[in-house]
Amino acid sequence: MKSRSVLIDRHPGRSAQTIGVARALGTNPDLIHEPSVGVIGTKGDSQCYLGVMSKVDAIHAQLKSKVGDGPGQMKLRLVQPEYTIATSDGIRNGTREMRYSLIGREVTNDSLCEHLSATGLAGTIAVVACDKPPVGTLAALLEHNLPSIIMSDGPIHPGHDPKSGEALDIVSAYQVAGNPDEAFRHLIASHACPGIGSCGGMFTYNTMQTFIGVVGMQPLHMVAPPSDDPRRTNEFAAELVGHLANMIAKDLKPRDIVVRDSIRNAVIVAMAIGGSTNVVLHTPEIARAAGFADFWKDVMTPEEFNHLSQHVVPVLTDARPYGKYSMVDIDNIGGVQVIVRELLDAGLLNGDVMTCTGETLAAQVARLGSKKADGKVVYPVEKPYKPTGGLRMLGGNLSPDFSAILKLAGVEGGLENNIFRGRACVFEGEQHLLDALEKTPGQFQNNDIVIVRYEGPTGAPGMPEMLDPTSRITTLCRERNIVIALMTDARFSGGSVGLVIGHVGPEAALGGPIALIENGDEIVADLNKNELNCTQLLNPAVNASRKAAWDKEVAANGGIHPNCGIADTRLLHRARFSAVPATRGGGLHPNREVWVRDPREAKRSGFTPSNKHRAGSKKAF
């Protein structure tokens, strides 16, 4: 068994505390020089995290019962559980504190890197909640690259309006923020999020938990059950320990599982569930940690992504926020394995990739006895809920990075013949837009396209998500039967719906074309060409004049545009000067140009990058 343990030299000084820990945990001190194993979890200040500790405790107890030097036991050193911290997206949306949300993914990665590597863990089980910590956790496990497995804590149950009986969730509460009736607003807020667990719709949390399951690092049947499901502290805990023991025995590591084709599988499933736009922000970071230099070159091109979403992969789920049902409903009809089975049977996934259960993806689905789609919550491929995939990447003169992302599954109107034409209504930051929506909502007219800029990874800094303004705009559009689009260099919650386009890059803080838009400009989103253009900026003279004025303003402000947010903490300062673009995940890297890990590490792990693409294929593989 391979291990990075620092204790194998039996130094008495380094052994002293380890003996004390073994005694405190009730394990055998004679095993302190064996490779270590442990469980990790995530803590935070919302309901998302309240159920994590009970699962960690249950798994720790199972590990304790399985380690030792007796017959059938694992000869390992057990370490105490460790936790990372995270903020609450649901509580922070619409505030400047939301800038710390994506940064939380990086903090999780950093803290787990320290724990995994310094502790030398040879086997790890992670319990994750909310949507950024799971990605940071997976990235850290991939970097550590020793046997490990993930279990989501589980989604929350839907709430219900006590008067109408309508199902509610956190997005319901955000969508009534502009309602003048304070009592009604409080009623919805009081019933939207009962119990414990992470967001219950097909928002970013469930998009990424499904992704982690399909990519092979979480057993598929553990994704959808709610947080309070007793299986999570009973049979799931025992199953996870069994799978980890098998991984250790076979030396099955994360980078053996998270390979090019398993990442492609996970992206395809994200399209099929109408998943969050954040998947194209998190996947490049996961791919980086798995050893791929550039997701958009080594795994899937933007053109191939769009080909799959336009012509190959339909939306199979009638799920919130664009549909009716929750993740708990998906669990009730058989879980995410139902979705995976549908796509496997249609030839849209590679079933031969390895998973953390020690089986291929196809074998795991077969062993689980996965049901067929019920046609109500999950639809079959041949009769899908929506005929095309839920996500679309856009290029054009406003998105030369080919980074702009539209959640097509959530569009409620405005795309005549797949084209939207609108008038730019510019806001220099989210707060200015929120003030206008609160105080002067009548200023917004049909076919406006709201531009929110200087909120990207560098400009905000931290790239906050825009659930508060998009929810208010959605309600405004429904009430007045109009279309108001929104475009930003920030990102969206998985709960956002409407004609909203995020991740526009290069971002405004770096002088991207979004910084040059003026009020009244014509903006065209053309989904036939997959382009996002500003008509005025097609004129080279206009473009050059506006860019010169922007450069002058930046120079007069010491090299940073005055509309950028203030980086007044060390974390925000780190983001301001080390964030990479959205196409590379928006993460924090000390040198923006240093993307791949040390090539000596790549050689050690046997990673060989692949640049093969199948953009013209009518199948996904």
Backbone torsions as a table, in degrees:
resi	resn	phi	psi	omega
1	MET	NA	131.2	178.4
2	LYS	-82.6	141.8	179.2
3	SER	-150.7	152.8	174.9
4	ARG	-107.2	24.9	-175.4
5	SER	-60.9	137.9	176.8
6	VAL	-91.6	3.6	-172.4
7	LEU	-100.8	-2.8	-170.5
8	ILE	-68.8	-14.4	-179.4
9	ASP	-83.0	-1.8	176.7
10	ARG	58.9	31.1	176.4
11	HIS	-64.1	127.5	-175.0
12	PRO	-62.4	-34.3	178.6
13	GLY	-66.4	-43.4	-179.4
14	ARG	-75.8	-17.7	-179.8
15	SER	-88.1	-21.0	-170.4
16	ALA	-58.7	-52.0	-178.3
17	GLN	-69.8	-30.4	179.9
18	THR	-66.1	-37.5	175.3
19	ILE	-63.8	-42.6	178.7
20	GLY	-62.6	-40.2	179.0
21	VAL	-64.7	-44.6	180.0
22	ALA	-58.4	-43.1	179.1
23	ARG	-66.1	-41.5	-179.4
24	ALA	-64.8	-35.2	-179.2
25	LEU	-83.9	-10.9	-178.9
26	GLY	78.4	28.9	177.2
27	THR	-109.6	172.4	-173.6
28	ASN	-77.4	115.6	178.0
29	PRO	-61.5	-19.6	179.3
30	ASP	-69.1	-12.0	-176.7
31	LEU	-101.2	10.5	-173.1
32	ILE	-68.1	-17.5	179.9
33	HIS	-96.6	5.3	175.5
34	GLU	-84.1	162.6	175.4
35	PRO	-56.3	147.3	-173.3
36	SER	-98.0	156.1	179.6
37	VAL	-142.2	146.9	-178.7
38	GLY	-168.3	176.9	-178.8
39	VAL	-120.3	144.7	179.3
40	ILE	-127.1	157.1	179.9
41	GLY	-147.9	179.7	-179.0
42	THR	-123.6	134.2	175.0
43	LYS	-115.4	151.0	177.7
44	GLY	-165.8	-175.2	-170.5
45	ASP	-105.0	39.4	177.0
46	SER	-146.1	175.8	178.8
47	GLN	-61.5	-24.0	-179.5
48	CYS	-52.2	-36.5	-169.3
49	TYR	-102.4	-5.2	-172.4
50	LEU	-66.6	-24.2	-179.3
51	GLY	-93.8	-4.1	-173.4
52	VAL	-66.0	-45.1	-172.7
53	MET	-59.9	-38.4	-179.3
54	SER	-64.9	-36.4	177.3
55	LYS	-69.8	-41.4	177.7
56	VAL	-60.8	-44.2	179.5
57	ASP	-62.0	-41.1	-179.4
58	ALA	-65.8	-41.6	179.4
59	ILE	-69.2	-40.1	178.0
60	HIS	-60.4	-42.0	178.4
61	ALA	-63.0	-39.7	177.3
62	GLN	-65.5	-41.9	177.2
63	LEU	-61.6	-43.3	-179.2
64	LYS	-60.3	-38.3	-179.1
65	SER	-72.8	-18.0	-175.4
66	LYS	-102.1	-12.5	179.1
67	VAL	-96.1	146.0	-179.1
68	GLY	152.2	-174.9	-179.6
69	ASP	-111.8	18.6	178.4
70	GLY	-87.8	174.4	179.1
71	PRO	-58.9	130.6	177.7
72	GLY	76.9	1.4	179.4
73	GLN	-94.4	159.5	176.6
74	MET	-89.5	125.1	-178.5
75	LYS	-81.4	82.3	-173.3
76	LEU	-139.9	161.0	173.0
77	ARG	-94.8	125.0	178.2
78	LEU	-88.8	132.4	175.4
79	VAL	-109.0	159.4	-178.6
80	GLN	-69.4	153.8	178.2
81	PRO	-60.7	149.6	178.5
82	GLU	-128.4	147.8	-177.1
83	TYR	-127.2	146.2	167.8
84	THR	-103.7	172.3	-179.0
85	ILE	-118.9	155.7	178.6
86	ALA	-155.5	160.8	178.4
87	THR	-94.8	174.5	-179.8
88	SER	-104.3	116.0	176.0
89	ASP	-62.9	-41.9	-176.2
90	GLY	-62.0	-36.7	-179.5
91	ILE	-80.5	-30.2	-170.8
92	ARG	-95.1	-14.5	-177.2
93	ASN	-56.5	134.8	-179.4
94	GLY	87.5	3.3	177.5
95	THR	-119.7	163.8	179.0
96	ARG	-69.5	-20.7	176.8
97	GLU	-66.0	-18.2	179.5
98	MET	-63.6	-15.9	177.1
99	ARG	-62.7	-21.0	-178.2
100	TYR	-85.3	-6.3	-174.9
101	SER	-63.5	-58.7	179.9
102	LEU	-66.6	-34.5	175.7
103	ILE	-59.5	-30.7	177.8
104	GLY	-60.1	-32.6	174.8
105	ARG	-59.8	-41.1	-178.9
106	GLU	-71.2	-39.2	178.4
107	VAL	-63.4	-41.1	176.5
108	THR	-60.7	-46.2	178.6
109	ASN	-58.4	-47.8	-177.6
110	ASP	-62.7	-46.6	-176.1
111	SER	-67.7	-36.3	178.4
112	LEU	-74.5	-32.5	174.0
113	CYS	-58.3	-44.5	178.8
114	GLU	-63.0	-45.2	-177.1
115	HIS	-67.4	-49.8	-175.9
116	LEU	-64.7	-45.7	-175.3
117	SER	-76.6	-43.3	-178.3
118	ALA	-70.6	-35.0	178.3
119	THR	-78.6	-21.8	179.9
120	GLY	71.6	33.2	-176.0
121	LEU	-59.9	125.0	177.4
122	ALA	-93.2	-7.8	177.7
123	GLY	-158.1	131.4	-174.4
124	THR	-138.2	137.5	168.4
125	ILE	-116.9	128.7	-177.0
126	ALA	-114.9	133.1	172.6
127	VAL	-108.1	122.8	-171.2
128	VAL	-123.7	154.5	179.2
129	ALA	-144.9	169.5	-174.4
130	CYS	56.8	-160.7	-171.9
131	ASP	-117.2	-26.6	178.9
132	LYS	-83.5	-43.3	179.5
133	PRO	-57.3	-38.0	178.3
134	PRO	-60.2	-37.3	179.8
135	VAL	-70.5	-43.8	176.1
136	GLY	-62.0	-36.2	177.6
137	THR	-65.6	-47.5	179.8
138	LEU	-61.7	-41.6	178.8
139	ALA	-60.8	-42.7	179.8
140	ALA	-65.6	-40.8	178.7
141	LEU	-64.7	-37.2	177.7
142	LEU	-67.5	-38.9	178.0
143	GLU	-67.4	-41.8	178.3
144	HIS	-66.2	-41.9	173.7
145	ASN	54.8	48.4	168.0
146	LEU	-127.2	158.5	-170.7
147	PRO	-45.8	127.7	-177.4
148	SER	-160.5	159.3	-174.5
149	ILE	-150.6	151.2	-175.9
150	ILE	-120.5	144.3	167.1
151	MET	-132.4	130.5	173.8
152	SER	-72.4	149.3	176.5
153	ASP	-70.4	-26.1	177.1
154	GLY	110.9	155.4	-179.6
155	PRO	-80.8	164.5	175.3
156	ILE	-83.3	154.2	172.5
157	HIS	-72.6	150.9	173.9
158	PRO	-63.9	150.4	169.5
159	GLY	-90.9	178.8	179.4
160	HIS	-144.3	136.9	174.4
161	ASP	-66.2	119.4	-176.3
162	PRO	-65.4	-18.0	-179.6
163	LYS	-91.2	-46.7	-175.7
164	SER	-98.1	-19.2	-175.9
165	GLY	80.4	0.0	-178.7
166	GLU	-64.1	137.7	176.7
167	ALA	-66.5	140.3	-177.7
168	LEU	-127.0	156.2	168.2
169	ASP	-150.2	-173.4	-174.8
170	ILE	-62.6	-31.6	178.1
171	VAL	-65.4	-36.1	175.8
172	SER	-56.0	-41.4	-178.5
173	ALA	-68.6	-39.7	178.0
174	TYR	-67.2	-31.9	-176.2
175	GLN	-76.0	-11.9	176.3
176	VAL	-103.1	11.4	-176.1
177	ALA	-60.8	-29.8	-179.4
178	GLY	-91.5	2.1	-180.0
179	ASN	-69.6	132.2	-176.8
180	PRO	-71.4	-14.6	-176.5
181	ASP	-86.9	103.9	-177.0
182	GLU	-62.9	-37.8	-180.0
183	ALA	-64.3	-39.6	178.2
184	PHE	-66.5	-42.7	178.4
185	ARG	-59.0	-43.3	-179.6
186	HIS	-67.8	-36.2	178.8
187	LEU	-60.2	-48.4	-179.3
188	ILE	-65.2	-43.9	179.6
189	ALA	-61.1	-34.3	-176.2
190	SER	-74.9	-19.0	-175.2
191	HIS	-119.8	0.7	-174.0
192	ALA	-75.4	-32.2	-171.6
193	CYS	-130.7	72.8	178.9
194	PRO	-79.6	149.7	173.9
195	GLY	75.3	-151.9	-177.2
196	ILE	-125.3	163.9	178.1
197	GLY	123.5	166.2	179.7
198	SER	-84.0	170.7	-175.9
199	CYS	-45.5	136.5	-171.1
200	GLY	-91.9	-16.7	179.2
201	GLY	-81.4	-178.9	176.1
202	MET	-83.0	58.4	177.5
203	PHE	-89.5	-158.9	-174.6
204	THR	-67.7	-38.9	-178.5
205	TYR	-56.7	-54.0	-176.7
206	ASN	-73.7	-27.8	171.4
207	THR	-59.3	-48.1	-175.3
208	MET	-77.0	-30.6	175.5
209	GLN	-67.2	-40.5	174.5
210	THR	-62.2	-42.5	177.1
211	PHE	-56.8	-48.7	-177.3
212	ILE	-64.2	-36.1	175.8
213	GLY	-66.5	-47.2	-177.6
214	VAL	-69.4	-34.7	179.2
215	VAL	-70.7	-11.8	171.2
216	GLY	107.8	1.3	-174.3
217	MET	-98.8	0.9	176.7
218	GLN	-141.4	132.5	175.5
219	PRO	-56.5	133.3	-171.8
220	LEU	-58.8	-38.5	-175.4
221	HIS	-74.9	-4.8	179.3
222	MET	-96.4	-0.5	-175.8
223	VAL	-77.0	-50.6	-165.6
224	ALA	-88.9	-26.7	-177.6
225	PRO	-56.9	142.6	-178.0
226	PRO	-64.1	163.6	-176.5
227	SER	-59.1	-34.6	-176.2
228	ASP	-89.2	7.6	178.0
229	ASP	-66.3	124.9	-176.6
230	PRO	-62.3	-19.2	177.1
231	ARG	-60.2	-28.5	-175.6
232	ARG	-67.6	-30.1	178.7
233	THR	-103.2	-4.6	179.8
234	ASN	-109.4	-97.3	-172.9
235	GLU	-66.4	-32.1	-179.4
236	PHE	-63.2	-40.0	-179.9
237	ALA	-60.4	-44.9	179.3
238	ALA	-66.7	-40.2	179.1
239	GLU	-62.0	-42.4	-178.8
240	LEU	-61.7	-43.2	178.4
241	VAL	-63.6	-40.0	177.2
242	GLY	-63.1	-43.3	178.6
243	HIS	-64.9	-40.3	179.5
244	LEU	-64.2	-42.3	178.4
245	ALA	-59.3	-40.7	178.4
246	ASN	-65.6	-41.2	178.5
247	MET	-63.1	-41.9	178.7
248	ILE	-64.3	-44.3	-179.0
249	ALA	-62.7	-36.7	-177.6
250	LYS	-94.5	-0.6	-175.8
251	ASP	53.7	43.8	178.2
252	LEU	-88.1	115.9	-171.6
253	LYS	-112.3	161.8	-177.9
254	PRO	-53.7	-39.7	-178.5
255	ARG	-75.6	-10.2	170.1
256	ASP	-78.6	-21.6	-175.2
257	ILE	-98.3	-50.1	-177.9
258	VAL	-86.2	86.5	-177.8
259	VAL	-116.8	178.5	-175.2
260	ARG	-53.2	-50.2	-174.4
261	ASP	-72.5	-29.4	177.1
262	SER	-73.1	-34.0	175.0
263	ILE	-65.4	-42.3	177.1
264	ARG	-60.3	-43.8	175.9
265	ASN	-52.7	-48.5	-174.7
266	ALA	-66.1	-38.2	177.8
267	VAL	-66.4	-41.2	179.2
268	ILE	-62.7	-41.7	177.7
269	VAL	-65.8	-37.3	176.6
270	ALA	-59.3	-38.5	175.1
271	MET	-63.9	-42.5	-173.7
272	ALA	-71.5	-19.7	178.2
273	ILE	-100.6	8.3	-177.5
274	GLY	60.6	41.1	-169.3
275	GLY	-70.7	174.7	-176.4
276	SER	-64.8	147.1	173.9
277	THR	-62.1	-20.6	179.7
278	ASN	-63.7	-15.3	-179.8
279	VAL	-63.2	-31.9	178.8
280	VAL	-81.7	-7.4	172.7
281	LEU	-91.3	-36.6	-177.3
282	HIS	-84.5	-32.7	-176.9
283	THR	-62.2	-43.3	176.4
284	PRO	-59.2	-33.8	178.1
285	GLU	-70.7	-40.2	176.6
286	ILE	-64.6	-43.5	179.1
287	ALA	-62.1	-40.6	176.9
288	ARG	-58.1	-47.4	-178.6
289	ALA	-65.5	-26.7	177.9
290	ALA	-81.0	-6.4	175.1
291	GLY	108.9	4.6	-179.3
292	PHE	-90.8	129.9	-175.5
293	ALA	-63.8	-42.2	-175.5
294	ASP	-150.6	110.7	-179.4
295	PHE	-51.7	-43.4	-173.8
296	TRP	-75.2	-1.5	173.3
297	LYS	-118.8	-42.9	-172.1
298	ASP	-87.5	-19.0	-176.1
299	VAL	-119.7	-49.2	-176.5
300	MET	-158.4	129.4	177.2
301	THR	-80.6	157.6	174.6
302	PRO	-58.0	-37.3	179.2
303	GLU	-64.0	-40.0	178.5
304	GLU	-69.4	-39.8	176.2
305	PHE	-54.1	-49.1	-179.2
306	ASN	-67.7	-37.4	177.8
307	HIS	-59.9	-45.4	179.8
308	LEU	-63.3	-44.4	-176.7
309	SER	-71.0	-33.4	-178.3
310	GLN	-81.9	-35.7	-166.4
311	HIS	-123.3	-12.0	-170.5
312	VAL	-122.0	-47.6	-168.8
313	VAL	-106.7	114.7	176.5
314	PRO	-89.3	168.5	172.2
315	VAL	-85.1	127.8	-175.3
316	LEU	-105.0	-12.5	-171.6
317	THR	-112.4	137.2	171.5
318	ASP	-95.2	78.6	-169.1
319	ALA	-123.8	151.2	172.0
320	ARG	-61.8	143.5	13.7
321	PRO	-93.2	-11.1	-176.6
322	TYR	-89.2	-15.4	-177.7
323	GLY	-125.2	-143.9	-168.0
324	LYS	-111.1	-36.4	-163.3
325	TYR	-101.6	163.8	-178.9
326	SER	-105.9	175.7	177.5
327	MET	-65.6	-31.5	176.7
328	VAL	-62.9	-37.6	176.0
329	ASP	-64.9	-39.3	177.0
330	ILE	-63.1	-39.9	177.0
331	ASP	-63.0	-39.4	-177.7
332	ASN	-64.9	-25.6	179.5
333	ILE	-100.7	10.4	173.2
334	GLY	127.7	-6.8	175.3
335	GLY	88.2	180.0	-177.4
336	VAL	-65.6	-19.9	177.9
337	GLN	-62.3	-23.6	175.1
338	VAL	-64.7	-44.5	179.4
339	ILE	-64.6	-44.4	-178.8
340	VAL	-63.6	-40.7	178.8
341	ARG	-60.9	-44.7	179.6
342	GLU	-57.2	-44.4	-176.9
343	LEU	-73.9	-34.9	174.8
344	LEU	-64.1	-46.5	-178.6
345	ASP	-62.3	-29.1	180.0
346	ALA	-85.4	-1.0	-179.9
347	GLY	76.3	20.9	-176.5
348	LEU	-95.7	-6.6	177.6
349	LEU	-126.7	154.6	173.3
350	ASN	-89.9	108.5	-177.2
351	GLY	-82.3	-2.1	-175.0
352	ASP	-89.9	-4.2	-179.0
353	VAL	-72.4	149.5	-177.6
354	MET	-79.8	150.5	176.5
355	THR	-127.5	171.8	-176.8
356	CYS	-66.7	-14.0	177.9
357	THR	-80.9	-3.7	-177.0
358	GLY	86.0	2.3	178.6
359	GLU	-111.6	162.9	168.6
360	THR	-70.2	165.4	178.7
361	LEU	-59.2	-45.1	-179.1
362	ALA	-63.8	-40.6	-179.3
363	ALA	-67.3	-37.3	178.3
364	GLN	-64.2	-44.4	178.9
365	VAL	-61.9	-40.5	179.2
366	ALA	-66.4	-43.0	-179.3
367	ARG	-63.6	-35.8	-179.7
368	LEU	-72.0	-8.4	-178.7
369	GLY	61.5	42.5	-173.0
370	SER	-57.9	134.0	-179.6
371	LYS	-76.0	165.5	171.8
372	LYS	-83.6	161.5	-179.6
373	ALA	-57.7	140.7	-178.0
374	ASP	-82.7	-12.7	179.3
375	GLY	79.0	5.5	179.8
376	LYS	-123.4	-54.3	176.0
377	VAL	-90.8	-46.9	175.7
378	VAL	-119.1	128.6	-176.3
379	TYR	-100.0	154.2	175.5
380	PRO	-75.1	157.1	-178.5
381	VAL	-59.7	-38.4	-176.4
382	GLU	-72.5	-20.3	176.0
383	LYS	-135.6	71.4	-171.1
384	PRO	-75.0	168.2	176.2
385	TYR	-69.0	-42.2	173.4
386	LYS	-135.3	142.3	-170.4
387	PRO	-73.2	-19.9	-179.9
388	THR	-123.5	162.7	-178.4
389	GLY	-63.2	161.8	-170.2
390	GLY	-85.0	-3.8	-173.3
391	LEU	-129.5	149.3	178.6
392	ARG	-146.0	130.7	175.2
393	MET	-91.3	141.7	-178.3
394	LEU	-124.8	138.2	171.9
395	GLY	-103.7	-137.4	179.5
396	GLY	95.5	179.6	-173.5
397	ASN	-75.2	-12.0	173.4
398	LEU	-93.6	-10.9	-178.7
399	SER	-136.7	61.3	-179.2
400	PRO	-62.4	-20.9	174.9
401	ASP	-75.4	-5.5	-173.0
402	PHE	54.5	42.9	-173.8
403	SER	-106.3	-20.9	-173.3
404	ALA	-62.1	137.4	-175.3
405	ILE	-127.4	134.3	177.6
406	LEU	-121.7	130.3	175.0
407	LYS	-87.5	87.4	-175.0
408	LEU	-60.4	-31.4	-179.9
409	ALA	-62.2	-24.1	-177.1
410	GLY	-98.7	1.0	-178.4
411	VAL	-72.4	128.9	-177.0
412	GLU	-106.4	-1.3	178.7
413	GLY	162.8	166.6	174.9
414	GLY	105.7	-5.8	-178.3
415	LEU	-105.5	80.1	176.0
416	GLU	-78.0	120.9	-176.6
417	ASN	54.4	34.6	178.2
418	ASN	67.2	23.2	-180.0
419	ILE	-131.6	134.9	172.5
420	PHE	-117.6	132.5	173.2
421	ARG	-120.9	126.5	-177.4
422	GLY	-143.6	166.5	177.3
423	ARG	-96.9	130.5	-178.3
424	ALA	-69.8	133.7	175.1
425	CYS	-127.4	101.7	-164.0
426	VAL	-92.9	134.6	174.2
427	PHE	-128.5	130.6	-178.1
428	GLU	-89.3	70.3	-179.6
429	GLY	113.8	155.9	-174.6
430	GLU	-64.2	-38.5	-174.5
431	GLN	-62.4	-37.3	178.5
432	HIS	-63.1	-38.5	177.5
433	LEU	-66.9	-45.0	179.6
434	LEU	-60.8	-38.8	177.9
435	ASP	-62.2	-41.8	-179.8
436	ALA	-67.7	-41.2	179.5
437	LEU	-65.9	-31.6	-179.8
438	GLU	-78.5	-42.0	-169.9
439	LYS	-99.7	-35.9	-175.4
440	THR	-134.9	58.6	-177.0
441	PRO	-63.1	-21.0	-179.8
442	GLY	-68.4	-13.9	-179.9
443	GLN	-70.9	-17.6	-176.9
444	PHE	-86.7	130.3	-174.4
445	GLN	-121.2	164.2	178.3
446	ASN	-56.3	135.2	179.2
447	ASN	70.5	16.3	165.6
448	ASP	-69.4	147.9	167.2
449	ILE	-123.2	110.2	-178.5
450	VAL	-73.1	130.0	177.5
451	ILE	-108.7	118.2	175.8
452	VAL	-114.9	115.2	-174.0
453	ARG	-128.2	173.8	-173.0
454	TYR	63.8	32.7	176.8
455	GLU	-124.4	21.1	179.9
456	GLY	-81.3	-172.8	-178.3
457	PRO	-56.5	-38.1	179.6
458	THR	-90.0	-40.5	-171.7
459	GLY	-72.7	-39.7	-174.8
460	ALA	-60.8	-49.2	-13.8
461	PRO	-79.1	163.4	175.6
462	GLY	114.5	-8.8	174.6
463	MET	55.3	66.1	178.8
464	PRO	-66.4	162.4	175.2
465	GLU	-98.1	159.0	-166.3
466	MET	-113.0	42.8	-177.1
467	LEU	-64.4	-37.1	-177.6
468	ASP	-64.1	-56.8	-179.5
469	PRO	-67.5	-36.4	179.6
470	THR	-66.0	-36.2	178.7
471	SER	-66.9	-41.2	178.2
472	ARG	-64.5	-40.9	179.4
473	ILE	-66.5	-40.7	177.5
474	THR	-57.6	-46.8	179.4
475	THR	-63.9	-41.8	178.6
476	LEU	-59.9	-44.6	179.8
477	CYS	-64.3	-41.3	-179.8
478	ARG	-67.1	-40.4	-178.4
479	GLU	-67.7	-37.6	-174.2
480	ARG	-103.5	0.1	-179.5
481	ASN	54.7	49.7	178.1
482	ILE	-128.2	174.7	176.5
483	VAL	-120.1	123.1	172.2
484	ILE	-125.0	117.6	178.2
485	ALA	-89.9	167.0	177.3
486	LEU	-143.2	137.1	178.9
487	MET	-132.9	137.6	-175.5
488	THR	-152.7	158.7	171.7
489	ASP	-91.6	3.4	172.8
490	ALA	-89.2	-158.8	-178.4
491	ARG	-132.1	179.0	-176.8
492	PHE	-121.7	154.0	165.4
493	SER	-67.8	152.0	172.4
494	GLY	-63.6	-12.1	178.5
495	GLY	-88.1	-5.0	179.2
496	SER	-72.5	139.5	172.9
497	VAL	-131.5	171.7	-177.3
498	GLY	105.6	-177.6	-179.5
499	LEU	-86.6	79.5	-174.6
500	VAL	-119.3	132.8	-174.9
501	ILE	-125.1	120.4	-176.9
502	GLY	-119.2	-179.9	175.9
503	HIS	63.2	24.3	-177.2
504	VAL	-64.3	125.1	-174.8
505	GLY	-144.4	156.0	3.1
506	PRO	-61.3	149.0	-177.2
507	GLU	-70.7	165.4	-176.7
508	ALA	-60.4	-38.7	-178.1
509	ALA	-62.4	-23.4	179.1
510	LEU	-100.4	11.9	176.9
511	GLY	82.6	20.5	177.9
512	GLY	-65.4	163.1	-177.3
513	PRO	-56.7	-26.0	178.4
514	ILE	-60.5	-25.9	179.2
515	ALA	-71.8	-16.4	-173.3
516	LEU	-99.6	-3.8	-180.0
517	ILE	-68.8	141.0	175.5
518	GLU	-119.6	156.3	177.8
519	ASN	-52.3	134.3	178.2
520	GLY	91.2	-12.0	177.1
521	ASP	-58.9	149.1	175.7
522	GLU	-87.5	124.9	177.7
523	ILE	-112.6	131.4	-178.3
524	VAL	-123.1	120.7	171.6
525	ALA	-104.2	111.3	-175.7
526	ASP	-111.6	104.7	-178.1
527	LEU	-83.0	-6.2	171.4
528	ASN	-75.9	-36.7	178.0
529	LYS	-100.3	-8.9	-174.4
530	ASN	56.0	52.2	-179.2
531	GLU	-129.7	150.6	176.3
532	LEU	-126.6	112.1	-172.3
533	ASN	-128.8	149.3	168.1
534	CYS	-106.5	118.5	-174.6
535	THR	-59.1	-42.7	-177.6
536	GLN	-63.5	-34.8	-177.5
537	LEU	-77.6	-5.7	172.6
538	LEU	-70.7	-17.6	176.3
539	ASN	-83.6	113.7	-176.4
540	PRO	-57.0	-36.5	-178.2
541	ALA	-67.9	-42.5	177.3
542	VAL	-63.3	-44.6	179.6
543	ASN	-58.9	-47.9	-177.5
544	ALA	-65.1	-39.9	-179.3
545	SER	-65.0	-44.0	-179.8
546	ARG	-68.3	-37.4	179.5
547	LYS	-67.2	-38.6	178.5
548	ALA	-63.2	-41.8	178.2
549	ALA	-64.4	-39.0	178.4
550	TRP	-65.3	-45.0	179.1
551	ASP	-59.4	-39.8	-179.8
552	LYS	-64.5	-40.7	179.8
553	GLU	-65.7	-39.8	178.6
554	VAL	-65.9	-44.4	-179.7
555	ALA	-61.3	-37.8	-179.3
556	ALA	-71.5	-14.8	-178.4
557	ASN	-110.6	24.1	174.3
558	GLY	76.4	21.3	174.6
559	GLY	99.3	-3.4	178.1
560	ILE	-125.9	129.8	-178.2
561	HIS	-62.6	136.6	-176.5
562	PRO	-63.3	-17.1	178.5
563	ASN	-83.0	-6.6	176.3
564	CYS	-68.0	152.7	176.3
565	GLY	-68.1	159.7	179.9
566	ILE	-84.5	126.4	178.0
567	ALA	-91.9	84.8	-170.8
568	ASP	-103.9	14.0	170.8
569	THR	-133.9	165.6	-178.6
570	ARG	-62.6	-38.7	179.5
571	LEU	-64.7	-44.4	179.3
572	LEU	-67.3	-36.6	176.8
573	HIS	-64.1	-40.7	177.2
574	ARG	-61.1	-41.9	178.6
575	ALA	-65.6	-42.6	-178.5
576	ARG	-55.6	-39.3	-172.2
577	PHE	-109.0	2.5	179.5
578	SER	-133.7	-2.4	-177.8
579	ALA	-68.5	135.1	174.2
580	VAL	-90.8	164.0	-177.7
581	PRO	-64.8	166.5	180.0
582	ALA	-59.0	-34.2	180.0
583	THR	-62.4	-20.7	177.4
584	ARG	-109.0	13.3	173.0
585	GLY	105.1	-8.9	179.2
586	GLY	67.5	14.2	-176.7
587	GLY	-81.4	175.9	-176.7
588	LEU	-102.1	115.1	-179.1
589	HIS	-131.6	126.9	-171.2
590	PRO	-51.8	-36.5	175.1
591	ASN	-121.9	114.2	-174.0
592	ARG	-55.0	-27.4	-176.8
593	GLU	-87.6	-13.5	179.0
594	VAL	-89.3	109.7	-171.8
595	TRP	-115.8	-46.7	-178.7
596	VAL	-83.2	154.6	174.8
597	ARG	-68.6	169.4	179.1
598	ASP	-47.7	127.4	-179.3
599	PRO	-58.5	-23.4	176.1
600	ARG	-66.3	-35.1	177.0
601	GLU	-69.8	-39.9	178.0
602	ALA	-60.4	-40.5	179.4
603	LYS	-66.8	-39.3	-179.4
604	ARG	-62.3	-39.3	-175.8
605	SER	-86.2	-5.4	177.8
606	GLY	78.5	17.6	-178.7
607	PHE	-75.4	131.6	174.5
608	THR	-126.3	115.4	-178.4
609	PRO	-66.6	149.3	178.8
610	SER	-121.2	137.5	177.6
611	ASN	-115.3	21.6	-179.3
612	LYS	-79.9	138.5	178.4
613	HIS	-132.4	156.4	178.8
614	ARG	-130.4	48.9	-172.1
615	ALA	-61.3	-27.5	-177.6
616	GLY	-88.8	-1.9	-175.6
617	SER	-71.4	145.1	174.7
618	LYS	-87.1	-7.3	174.1
619	LYS	-115.6	164.2	-176.7
620	ALA	-76.9	-24.8	-178.5
621	PHE	-134.2	NA	NA
